[in-house]
Amino acid sequence: MTLPAQMRVGSVEVVLALAAFAVVAFRARAVPSGAEERARQLLVMDVLERGRMRRVEAYTPVIVGRAVEADLLVLDPLVSRRHASLEQEGDAIFVTDLQSSNGTFLNGHRIRESIELRRGDQIEIGAARITLVDVHSWK
């Protein structure tokens, strides 16, 4: 069965329109807006991992872990795929262990509940050390 040229062109146009819609829909979801945009905070962190220091900036909420999907990737076998989260509540930032196998430590003490972070605090996850350097508003 052969299709007329008009139907084939029409099919290509429909596929392209659907692809364009998908791209626009993804971008709309990926970029926060309105109240959500104002609520997010930019965290500036120094990460010491395997003897190397790196500066990381990430917007809240931040998932720390070994999974590729983590916002802050830590490549250490002692780190769970989704190990800990850094979230904002009002103007404060809290660290929470996500039921990791080896625990999350704040300034040398294992945390069992969400604990507020302050500039200079050190989070220990596996062999990695994450220091909160600064917190900035979204805008």
N, C-alpha and C positions, 0 to 999 in steps of 0.2 A: 504494500500500500504506500503510495506516495502522497505526501502532504503538499498542499499548495504553498507557494513561497510566502504568501501572506501569513499563514498560520505559523510557519517556522519563525519568521521575524517576530510575530506577536509573542510567541513562547519565550524568545530571548529577551524581549522587552519586559515580560512579566518576571522572569528570573532576575533581571537586573534591578527592577523596581523592588522586589522582595529583599534582595541583598542590600540595597541602599537603605531600606526601612530598618533592617536588622542592625546596620551600623549606627544609624541615628538613635535607635532605641537603646543600644548598648551604651553609647556616649551619654545619653540622658541619665541612665542609671549610674554610670561611673562617676559623674561629676555632681557633687552635692549642691543643693540649692536651698534658698530660704533659711529657715530656722536651723536646719541641719548644718548648713554651711557655717553659720555663725557659731554653732556650738562646738565644732571640732577644734582641737588644739594641735599645733605642730610641736612634736617632741624632738629635741636635739639630744642625741645620745652618743657616747663613746663606747665602742664595743671592742674589748680585748679578747681575741680568739686566736688560739694557736700561735701565740707570741706576736701577733700583729694587731695594731690599733687601727680602727677605722671609725670615721664619723658617719652617723646615720641620722637622717631626718625622716620622720614619718608622722602622718596625721592619725589622731585617735579615731577609733580604737585600733590598737596594734596587737596582733597575735604574734607571739614569739615561738619559734619551733623549728623542727628539722624538715618539715614538709615544704615542698616547693611553693605551695600556696600561702605560706606564712608571710606576714608583712615584714618581719625581721627574721631572716633565715640564719640559723646557727647550725653549722655542720659539725655535730658532735654526737657520737653514738649514745651518750648519756642523756641527750635531750630528746624529749618526746616530740612527735610530729606536731602536736598543738600543746605546747608546754605551759605557757603563761599568757596573760593578757594585760595590756596597759590601757585603762579606760578612764575617761573623764566623767566626773560627777560634779556638776557646777564648775567651779574654778579649780578643783582639786583633781589630781591624777592618782589612780589607784592601780596597784599591781595585784593580780590574782593568779594563784596556781590553778591550772586547768586539770587537776587530778593526774598530774604527771607521775611517772614511775619513780623518779629520783628527787623530786621536790624542787621548790624554788626558794631561794634564800635572799633576804634583804639585810644588807649590812651584817652578814654572818649568821643571822638567825633564820631558821626555817619558818616560812609563813604558812599558816593554816586557814587564814581568812584574808579578805581583801584588806590591804594596808595602804595608807596614803603615802605617796612618794614626795620627796622634797629634792630640790636641786642638790646635786652632790651624792645622793643615795646610790648605792651600788647593789645591783641585782645579780645574783650568781645563779646561773643555769648551766648545769654540767660544768665544764671547765671554762666557760665563757663568763666574762664580767662585763656587765652593761651599766654604765654610769649615766644618770640623768644630768645632762649639762644645762639645759634650758627648756622652757615651755613658752611658746608664742601663740597668740590668738590667730585664728584663721585669716583675719583681715588686718 
